[in-house]
């Protein structure tokens, strides 16, 4: 594969972080996003601010000054077959929206390999996990039919461990990283497709950011793993932290969700790890609770799922329901996870009623 790779990224918020790393490594990225975002990214590029070890403050990376080329377009202006890899970086419910739905179907029919960086694993990826009754998981998805055209052999999952957000006072092309950990991808069944990931991994690792006075090794790498279970390590973090930001009294920060009752958080975390091991994961595929709990001290805001839920969203990613459903297939149950599912169900129903009455 001589020359830069062409990567299509569906989603411009979190997707702009991976795009920036790809550009720094000399590759080409196309963001699929909303019309106002298309104009903004094409005019001003992406701005990603991240902490760098040993430096005070944040380093800002302007995509226009990087070796690779960034562009943006709407979903109907894109030809998937023109790309070497497609990255799915939207929230799962967004894939049923007009335009995006048609693009997703075109991606599937073009047989381009896809790497999802959603928290919610696409249904075709679940088919790669032994022992999961995929049909029973369909009701966990906003619209499971959007995934029906995909060949599971062309879908992999990448754990979106880095934490990033759009500062509310900034334009939509600005992203701030608060936890600069790595993207962890499972391999593809095809060695040729996995070779694409390995090349991106090596190129991102080797790239350095030239500030004008020094060349920095920026955090947030892409790591490629042979185990299909490595990206599922995020489930324990989501269930012990992100979804437990949602309480009967309202929302709280991830830090508070984890550390208000660390023993309960550990119990939830360990239960999800045991579920992954029941599916076939090795202990080394998982992240120790202590490492996650230490990182959670820096996560002083509520999770995106909690913010969306309390912002009136009629749908959010239902990793909580998916974990509950797969656990039931293995004869496992957690009262804490059941409680989260009940709370999310009730709030979504409230949001949908409010939307219907507007």
Steps between C-alpha positions, in 0.01 A plus 500: 500500500728780380406860576260631764197295596154653455282472808130586511376598848127515573474756779698819554504547877689206649600403145711815468738365766581187301505708180764732647720203594463362147591837344806531722607161362459628143169337405182652354174523695150596394248589773129443440302753702221758513485778233615777736787279618601415142546867420688564825743208469571575135567866579681483835607136540483309828654623825584236759637599840667236712721465807856384434705339773763735641336816367272751670164578345369357175666463161275613213529312172369680190418247228590751226864488610533120489646286219170326419193653343163548675169570329133470593180421313138405549397134492350511151816649344725207590595189298611230751689294241751787469637424850734243652325497839176635644488610866164510679522785751139611549273406789314179416149657470629745237547229240126480436474868404424602142811508283717321753287186471546497122875562531536215750323265259728618218805430720377146565433434131839644395668234719741754653646388837349691793641582842242618753607731783152504651449388857215287364647218289325477161282192469726340234791515747300308760483220244878464537471429873446129572191411696305825459142451378505804272131488405405541866707821517319683220260681733798672665556705181312809384446339158668160462403479133767756401764233570341218299701554180839462670732201478636440853838418345526866392418648841734552793466686827738752652461596865464880521693531825620860454259747663431816301231768475405807303543804727153664498643850457698402188412436137404146396844433350671518841548183704669476840653177628483449875620137519764433231494119499517275192255369243508119530380313192435133442641348181297420189456135392681597177880544529484758219252713691689459825811618312323835446457536876860392567629761257293773664619381842867520394463834322320663795765363738782646290343842436620810685330838530722793405422801721763710324741469792482126569349176374253348744388141538127563544288257704202298373631215288327222307573153638398190304427176686450138395217447750142594408439556873745787563252775394239350734715608797322835461172339612619474861600868498168607350293302750705594809534867400323650197154348546513532880519878448122455465325489838147547632611841629642615164844476345846506653858495374679181397740567788213503749335198339818299553628638831191583707479127575817343363411154633170499310674632188758222523223242538328621182833520316606150605159357403532637145857366477367156601237528227770571240699203630189282475488597131862393458712804595833449670585695815774683305235632257342696785611818682555470879244692708780688678624647174151610399421641846820707492409643159145575621636758747557725197152449354326783680200536269200275433523246216371592153222242542383664824520850352300394195240321711445803723517732200180345365640244252235248388773238441851432628744211456368213711817319605325453835219299339743310276715391796186396690372302199825315431547428871154340511612268219776382733269468803653809665319788666604820682253701708710814441486456121126425516452825694685700232285346224181590689617859553600547135177342372291734717689815403489416127124442526464838671708668228295340224171609658631854536611504134161370385320774692709786363 
